[in-house]
Amino acid sequence: MILFPNATITIYNKFYDNTLERDCYKRTVIENVDWQEKQEGSIQDKGLVVDSSIKIFIDKLDNYISPKAFRRLGPEERENYFTLDIGDLIVKGEVQFEITGQKPFTIKKLEQDYDDVVSILAVSKFTEHFEVGCK
């Protein structure tokens, strides 16, 4: 159980749709996660460089499956599950935006319209929860 839940997130899981012959995204909203942002600065040749990273702690949920299992699901089954895969997107907050890849429903538009859009870089599994590293 997450000790300090402070956010709701929306996960966009990327998958290939054989019928449409293109990448698509399945949206899942998860409540009661712990969103932690860390900013670090360093002085380099070009001046001060600020870098931020995000860690998200998510309780293990019954509708989670592994990335490989998620990719094997058919369209109807996929609606019941989510995964945490490298490169998938997470937005802080509950977002109703659907990514179709067709204008205006693109990743670029999502990033323009919403703050705190991050990409999954690493996922660590623990007994009771996941720790998701994002940027």
Buried (B, 14 or more C-beta within 10 A) or exposed (E): EBEEBEBBBBBBBBBEEEEEEEEBBBBBBBEBBBBBEEEEEEEEEEEEEEEEBBBBBBBEEEEBBEBEEBBEBEEEEBEEBBBBBEEBBBBBEEBEBEBEEEEEEBBEEBEEEBEBBBBBEEBEEEEEBBBBBBE
